[in-house]
Amino acid sequence: MQALKTRLSGLLAWWAFLHAGLLLDLTILWALGITPSTIAWFGAFVDAYSGFFLMNGVLFLSFAPAVWITLRLVTGRSRILPWRA
C-alpha cells in the first residue's frame, strides 16, 4: 500500500509541475503577443489539454496548487519540485 501511495503521489507531483510549466509557457507567449494556435503542434496540444479541463479557467489555473495542497494534507509533503522525493 505504501508503494502505491508513493507512486501515485509522484505521478500527481509531476503532473502538477508540468501543468504549472505549461501555464508559465502560455503566460510568456501571451505577454509576447503570440497565440498558441500560431504554433501548430503546440496549439493542438493546448486545445486538447485544456479540453480535458472542460475549458474551465478556474479549474485550469487552480489544478497545480490544489494537487500540492492535497499532497501536503495526505502525505505531509507538497512535492512542488517532484524530483525531490
N, CA, C and O atoms as a GROMACS GRO file, in nm:
protein
  340
    1MET      N    1   0.083  -0.120   0.000
    1MET     CA    2   0.000   0.000   0.000
    1MET      C    3   0.087   0.126   0.000
    1MET      O    4   0.053   0.225  -0.064
    2GLN      N    5   0.198   0.121   0.072
    2GLN     CA    6   0.288   0.236   0.077
    2GLN      C    7   0.350   0.264  -0.060
    2GLN      O    8   0.368   0.380  -0.096
    3ALA      N    9   0.382   0.159  -0.136
    3ALA     CA   10   0.441   0.178  -0.268
    3ALA      C   11   0.340   0.245  -0.362
    3ALA      O   12   0.377   0.331  -0.442
    4LEU      N   13   0.214   0.206  -0.353
    4LEU     CA   14   0.111   0.267  -0.435
    4LEU      C   15   0.096   0.414  -0.401
    4LEU      O   16   0.082   0.498  -0.491
    5LYS      N   17   0.097   0.445  -0.274
    5LYS     CA   18   0.084   0.584  -0.229
    5LYS      C   19   0.203   0.667  -0.278
    5LYS      O   20   0.185   0.781  -0.320
    6THR      N   21   0.322   0.610  -0.274
    6THR     CA   22   0.442   0.681  -0.320
    6THR      C   23   0.438   0.704  -0.470
    6THR      O   24   0.469   0.814  -0.516
    7ARG      N   25   0.399   0.603  -0.546
    7ARG     CA   26   0.392   0.618  -0.692
    7ARG      C   27   0.284   0.715  -0.734
    7ARG      O   28   0.304   0.796  -0.825
    8LEU      N   29   0.168   0.707  -0.669
    8LEU     CA   30   0.059   0.798  -0.702
    8LEU      C   31   0.095   0.942  -0.668
    8LEU      O   32   0.066   1.034  -0.745
    9SER      N   33   0.158   0.963  -0.553
    9SER     CA   34   0.198   1.099  -0.518
    9SER      C   35   0.305   1.150  -0.614
    9SER      O   36   0.307   1.269  -0.646
   10GLY      N   37   0.394   1.063  -0.660
   10GLY     CA   38   0.495   1.103  -0.758
   10GLY      C   39   0.432   1.141  -0.890
   10GLY      O   40   0.471   1.240  -0.951
   11LEU      N   41   0.336   1.062  -0.935
   11LEU     CA   42   0.266   1.091  -1.060
   11LEU      C   43   0.192   1.224  -1.052
   11LEU      O   44   0.200   1.306  -1.143
   12LEU      N   45   0.120   1.246  -0.943
   12LEU     CA   46   0.047   1.371  -0.928
   12LEU      C   47   0.141   1.490  -0.915
   12LEU      O   48   0.111   1.598  -0.967
   13ALA      N   49   0.254   1.471  -0.847
   13ALA     CA   50   0.351   1.580  -0.833
   13ALA      C   51   0.409   1.619  -0.968
   13ALA      O   52   0.423   1.738  -0.997
   14TRP      N   53   0.444   1.520  -1.050
   14TRP     CA   54   0.498   1.551  -1.183
   14TRP      C   55   0.392   1.616  -1.271
   14TRP      O   56   0.423   1.709  -1.345
   15TRP      N   57   0.268   1.568  -1.264
   15TRP     CA   58   0.162   1.624  -1.344
   15TRP      C   59   0.138   1.771  -1.306
   15TRP      O   60   0.124   1.856  -1.394
   16ALA      N   61   0.135   1.800  -1.177
   16ALA     CA   62   0.115   1.938  -1.132
   16ALA      C   63   0.233   2.026  -1.173
   16ALA      O   64   0.213   2.141  -1.213
   17PHE      N   65   0.354   1.974  -1.165
   17PHE     CA   66   0.472   2.050  -1.205
   17PHE      C   67   0.469   2.082  -1.354
   17PHE      O   68   0.496   2.196  -1.393
   18LEU      N   69   0.437   1.984  -1.437
   18LEU     CA   70   0.430   2.007  -1.581
   18LEU      C   71   0.313   2.098  -1.618
   18LEU      O   72   0.323   2.178  -1.711
   19HIS      N   73   0.204   2.086  -1.545
   19HIS     CA   74   0.089   2.174  -1.566
   19HIS      C   75   0.127   2.319  -1.535
   19HIS      O   76   0.092   2.410  -1.611
   20ALA      N   77   0.197   2.340  -1.425
   20ALA     CA   78   0.241   2.476  -1.390
   20ALA      C   79   0.339   2.529  -1.494
   20ALA      O   80   0.337   2.648  -1.526
   21GLY      N   81   0.424   2.442  -1.548
   21GLY     CA   82   0.516   2.483  -1.654
   21GLY      C   83   0.442   2.524  -1.780
   21GLY      O   84   0.480   2.621  -1.846
   22LEU      N   85   0.336   2.451  -1.814
   22LEU     CA   86   0.254   2.486  -1.930
   22LEU      C   87   0.189   2.622  -1.909
   22LEU      O   88   0.184   2.703  -2.002
   23LEU      N   89   0.139   2.648  -1.789
   23LEU     CA   90   0.078   2.778  -1.761
   23LEU      C   91   0.181   2.890  -1.772
   23LEU      O   92   0.150   2.999  -1.822
   24LEU      N   93   0.302   2.864  -1.727
   24LEU     CA   94   0.409   2.964  -1.739
   24LEU      C   95   0.441   2.989  -1.886
   24LEU      O   96   0.458   3.104  -1.927
   25ASP      N   97   0.450   2.883  -1.965
   25ASP     CA   98   0.475   2.899  -2.109
   25ASP      C   99   0.364   2.979  -2.176
   25ASP      O  100   0.392   3.068  -2.256
   26LEU      N  101   0.240   2.949  -2.144
   26LEU     CA  102   0.128   3.021  -2.204
   26LEU      C  103   0.129   3.168  -2.163
   26LEU      O  104   0.095   3.255  -2.242
   27THR      N  105   0.168   3.196  -2.039
   27THR     CA  106   0.176   3.334  -1.992
   27THR      C  107   0.285   3.410  -2.066
   27THR      O  108   0.264   3.525  -2.106
   28ILE      N  109   0.400   3.348  -2.086
   28ILE     CA  110   0.509   3.413  -2.160
   28ILE      C  111   0.468   3.438  -2.304
   28ILE      O  112   0.492   3.546  -2.358
   29LEU      N  113   0.405   3.339  -2.369
   29LEU     CA  114   0.359   3.358  -2.506
   29LEU      C  115   0.256   3.469  -2.515
   29LEU      O  116   0.258   3.548  -2.609
   30TRP      N  117   0.166   3.475  -2.419
   30TRP     CA  118   0.065   3.579  -2.418
   30TRP      C  119   0.130   3.716  -2.402
   30TRP      O  120   0.089   3.812  -2.468
   31ALA      N  121   0.230   3.727  -2.315
   31ALA     CA  122   0.300   3.854  -2.294
   31ALA      C  123   0.374   3.898  -2.420
   31ALA      O  124   0.387   4.017  -2.446
   32LEU      N  125   0.422   3.802  -2.499
   32LEU     CA  126   0.491   3.834  -2.623
   32LEU      C  127   0.395   3.859  -2.739
   32LEU      O  128   0.438   3.899  -2.847
   33GLY      N  129   0.268   3.835  -2.716
   33GLY     CA  130   0.168   3.857  -2.820
   33GLY      C  131   0.154   3.742  -2.917
   33GLY      O  132   0.102   3.760  -3.027
   34ILE      N  133   0.199   3.624  -2.879
   34ILE     CA  134   0.190   3.506  -2.964
   34ILE      C  135   0.079   3.417  -2.911
   34ILE      O  136   0.074   3.387  -2.792
   35THR      N  137  -0.010   3.376  -3.000
   35THR     CA  138  -0.114   3.283  -2.959
   35THR      C  139  -0.067   3.140  -2.987
   35THR      O  140   0.000   3.116  -3.087
   36PRO      N  141  -0.100   3.047  -2.900
   36PRO     CA  142  -0.056   2.909  -2.922
   36PRO      C  143  -0.105   2.849  -3.053
   36PRO      O  144  -0.044   2.755  -3.105
   37SER      N  145  -0.214   2.902  -3.108
   37SER     CA  146  -0.267   2.845  -3.233
   37SER      C  147  -0.175   2.875  -3.351
   37SER      O  148  -0.185   2.808  -3.454
   38THR      N  149  -0.086   2.974  -3.339
   38THR     CA  150   0.007   3.002  -3.449
   38THR      C  151   0.116   2.896  -3.457
   38THR      O  152   0.178   2.878  -3.562
   39ILE      N  153   0.141   2.826  -3.348
   39ILE     CA  154   0.236   2.715  -3.348
   39ILE      C  155   0.151   2.588  -3.354
   39ILE      O  156   0.088   2.551  -3.255
   40ALA      N  157   0.150   2.521  -3.468
   40ALA     CA  158   0.052   2.416  -3.497
   40ALA      C  159   0.048   2.307  -3.392
   40ALA      O  160  -0.058   2.282  -3.335
   41TRP      N  161   0.159   2.242  -3.363
   41TRP     CA  162   0.158   2.128  -3.271
   41TRP      C  163   0.131   2.175  -3.128
   41TRP      O  164   0.064   2.104  -3.052
   42PHE      N  165   0.182   2.292  -3.090
   42PHE     CA  166   0.161   2.341  -2.954
   42PHE      C  167   0.016   2.383  -2.934
   42PHE      O  168  -0.042   2.358  -2.829
   43GLY      N  169  -0.042   2.446  -3.036
   43GLY     CA  170  -0.182   2.485  -3.028
   43GLY      C  171  -0.274   2.365  -3.015
   43GLY      O  172  -0.370   2.368  -2.939
   44ALA      N  173  -0.244   2.260  -3.090
   44ALA     CA  174  -0.325   2.138  -3.082
   44ALA      C  175  -0.312   2.074  -2.944
   44ALA      O  176  -0.411   2.026  -2.888
   45PHE      N  177  -0.191   2.074  -2.889
   45PHE     CA  178  -0.170   2.018  -2.755
   45PHE      C  179  -0.245   2.099  -2.650
   45PHE      O  180  -0.312   2.042  -2.564
   46VAL      N  181  -0.235   2.230  -2.657
   46VAL     CA  182  -0.303   2.316  -2.558
   46VAL      C  183  -0.454   2.299  -2.568
   46VAL      O  184  -0.522   2.292  -2.466
   47ASP      N  185  -0.507   2.292  -2.690
   47ASP     CA  186  -0.651   2.272  -2.706
   47ASP      C  187  -0.696   2.138  -2.648
   47ASP      O  188  -0.799   2.131  -2.580
   48ALA      N  189  -0.620   2.033  -2.674
   48ALA     CA  190  -0.657   1.901  -2.623
   48ALA      C  191  -0.644   1.896  -2.470
   48ALA      O  192  -0.729   1.840  -2.402
   49TYR      N  193  -0.538   1.955  -2.418
   49TYR     CA  194  -0.514   1.951  -2.273
   49TYR      C  195  -0.617   2.037  -2.200
   49TYR      O  196  -0.670   1.995  -2.097
   50SER      N  197  -0.646   2.155  -2.252
   50SER     CA  198  -0.745   2.239  -2.185
   50SER      C  199  -0.885   2.182  -2.202
   50SER      O  200  -0.973   2.207  -2.118
   51GLY      N  201  -0.908   2.105  -2.308
   51GLY     CA  202  -1.035   2.036  -2.324
   51GLY      C  203  -1.058   1.934  -2.215
   51GLY      O  204  -1.172   1.905  -2.178
   52PHE      N  205  -0.949   1.878  -2.163
   52PHE     CA  206  -0.958   1.784  -2.051
   52PHE      C  207  -1.018   1.853  -1.929
   52PHE      O  208  -1.089   1.790  -1.850
   53PHE      N  209  -0.989   1.980  -1.913
   53PHE     CA  210  -1.043   2.057  -1.800
   53PHE      C  211  -1.174   2.127  -1.837
   53PHE      O  212  -1.222   2.213  -1.763
   54LEU      N  213  -1.233   2.089  -1.951
   54LEU     CA  214  -1.362   2.140  -1.997
   54LEU      C  215  -1.362   2.292  -2.011
   54LEU      O  216  -1.463   2.358  -1.986
   55MET      N  217  -1.247   2.347  -2.050
   55MET     CA  218  -1.231   2.490  -2.076
   55MET      C  219  -1.272   2.576  -1.956
   55MET      O  220  -1.312   2.691  -1.973
   56ASN      N  221  -1.262   2.522  -1.839
   56ASN     CA  222  -1.295   2.596  -1.717
   56ASN      C  223  -1.169   2.665  -1.668
   56ASN      O  224  -1.076   2.599  -1.621
   57GLY      N  225  -1.164   2.796  -1.679
   57GLY     CA  226  -1.044   2.871  -1.644
   57GLY      C  227  -1.003   2.857  -1.498
   57GLY      O  228  -0.884   2.846  -1.469
   58VAL      N  229  -1.099   2.857  -1.408
   58VAL     CA  230  -1.067   2.846  -1.266
   58VAL      C  231  -1.005   2.710  -1.236
   58VAL      O  232  -0.906   2.702  -1.163
   59LEU      N  233  -1.062   2.605  -1.290
   59LEU     CA  234  -1.009   2.470  -1.268
   59LEU      C  235  -0.871   2.457  -1.332
   59LEU      O  236  -0.781   2.395  -1.275
   60PHE      N  237  -0.854   2.515  -1.452
   60PHE     CA  238  -0.726   2.508  -1.522
   60PHE      C  239  -0.617   2.580  -1.443
   60PHE      O  240  -0.504   2.531  -1.436
   61LEU      N  241  -0.649   2.694  -1.384
   61LEU     CA  242  -0.550   2.771  -1.309
   61LEU      C  243  -0.524   2.714  -1.169
   61LEU      O  244  -0.413   2.728  -1.116
   62SER      N  245  -0.623   2.651  -1.110
   62SER     CA  246  -0.607   2.606  -0.972
   62SER      C  247  -0.570   2.459  -0.959
   62SER      O  248  -0.563   2.407  -0.848
   63PHE      N  249  -0.546   2.390  -1.071
   63PHE     CA  250  -0.517   2.248  -1.064
   63PHE      C  251  -0.387   2.219  -0.988
   63PHE      O  252  -0.388   2.139  -0.895
   64ALA      N  253  -0.277   2.282  -1.027
   64ALA     CA  254  -0.148   2.254  -0.964
   64ALA      C  255  -0.148   2.289  -0.815
   64ALA      O  256  -0.106   2.206  -0.734
   65PRO      N  257  -0.195   2.409  -0.774
   65PRO     CA  258  -0.199   2.436  -0.630
   65PRO      C  259  -0.289   2.339  -0.553
   65PRO      O  260  -0.259   2.304  -0.439
   66ALA      N  261  -0.399   2.297  -0.615
   66ALA     CA  262  -0.488   2.202  -0.548
   66ALA      C  263  -0.418   2.068  -0.527
   66ALA      O  264  -0.433   2.005  -0.422
   67VAL      N  265  -0.342   2.023  -0.626
   67VAL     CA  266  -0.268   1.897  -0.612
   67VAL      C  267  -0.163   1.911  -0.503
   67VAL      O  268  -0.148   1.821  -0.420
   68TRP      N  269  -0.090   2.022  -0.501
   68TRP     CA  270   0.014   2.041  -0.400
   68TRP      C  271  -0.044   2.047  -0.259
   68TRP      O  272   0.014   1.992  -0.165
   69ILE      N  273  -0.158   2.113  -0.243
   69ILE     CA  274  -0.222   2.120  -0.111
   69ILE      C  275  -0.272   1.982  -0.070
   69ILE      O  276  -0.257   1.942   0.045
   70THR      N  277  -0.332   1.909  -0.164
   70THR     CA  278  -0.381   1.774  -0.134
   70THR      C  279  -0.266   1.682  -0.095
   70THR      O  280  -0.277   1.606   0.001
   71LEU      N  281  -0.156   1.688  -0.170
   71LEU     CA  282  -0.040   1.605  -0.135
   71LEU      C  283   0.013   1.641   0.003
   71LEU      O  284   0.053   1.553   0.078
   72ARG      N  285   0.013   1.769   0.036
   72ARG     CA  286   0.061   1.813   0.167
   72ARG      C  287  -0.028   1.757   0.278
   72ARG      O  288   0.022   1.712   0.382
   73LEU      N  289  -0.159   1.758   0.256
   73LEU     CA  290  -0.251   1.707   0.358
   73LEU      C  291  -0.244   1.555   0.372
   73LEU      O  292  -0.253   1.502   0.483
   74VAL      N  293  -0.226   1.485   0.259
   74VAL     CA  294  -0.230   1.339   0.262
   74VAL      C  295  -0.095   1.279   0.301
   74VAL      O  296  -0.089   1.188   0.383
   75THR      N  297   0.014   1.330   0.242
   75THR     CA  298   0.145   1.268   0.263
   75THR      C  299   0.236   1.345   0.357
   75THR      O  300   0.334   1.290   0.406
   76GLY      N  301   0.204   1.472   0.382
   76GLY     CA  302   0.290   1.551   0.468
   76GLY      C  303   0.395   1.631   0.392
   76GLY      O  304   0.467   1.710   0.452
   77ARG      N  305   0.405   1.611   0.261
   77ARG     CA  306   0.498   1.686   0.176
   77ARG      C  307   0.424   1.732   0.052
   77ARG      O  308   0.346   1.655  -0.005
   78SER      N  309   0.447   1.855   0.010
   78SER     CA  310   0.375   1.906  -0.107
   78SER      C  311   0.440   1.865  -0.238
   78SER      O  312   0.372   1.857  -0.340
   79ARG      N  313   0.571   1.839  -0.238
   79ARG     CA  314   0.646   1.796  -0.355
   79ARG      C  315   0.626   1.890  -0.474
   79ARG      O  316   0.592   1.846  -0.584
   80ILE      N  317   0.646   2.018  -0.451
   80ILE     CA  318   0.638   2.116  -0.560
   80ILE      C  319   0.747   2.087  -0.662
   80ILE      O  320   0.724   2.099  -0.782
   81LEU      N  321   0.864   2.049  -0.616
   81LEU     CA  322   0.971   2.001  -0.704
   81LEU      C  323   0.969   1.848  -0.696
   81LEU      O  324   1.021   1.792  -0.599
   82PRO      N  325   0.911   1.780  -0.794
   82PRO     CA  326   0.884   1.637  -0.782
   82PRO      C  327   1.008   1.549  -0.777
   82PRO      O  328   1.000   1.436  -0.727
   83TRP      N  329   1.122   1.594  -0.826
   83TRP     CA  330   1.240   1.510  -0.822
   83TRP      C  331   1.302   1.505  -0.684
   83TRP      O  332   1.393   1.426  -0.660
   84ARG      N  333   1.255   1.589  -0.593
   84ARG     CA  334   1.299   1.582  -0.453
   84ARG      C  335   1.199   1.497  -0.375
   84ARG      O  336   1.103   1.549  -0.318
   85ALA      N  337   1.223   1.371  -0.373
   85ALA     CA  338   1.127   1.279  -0.309
   85ALA      C  339   1.135   1.283  -0.158
   85ALA      O  340   1.061   1.212  -0.090
   0.00000   0.00000   0.00000
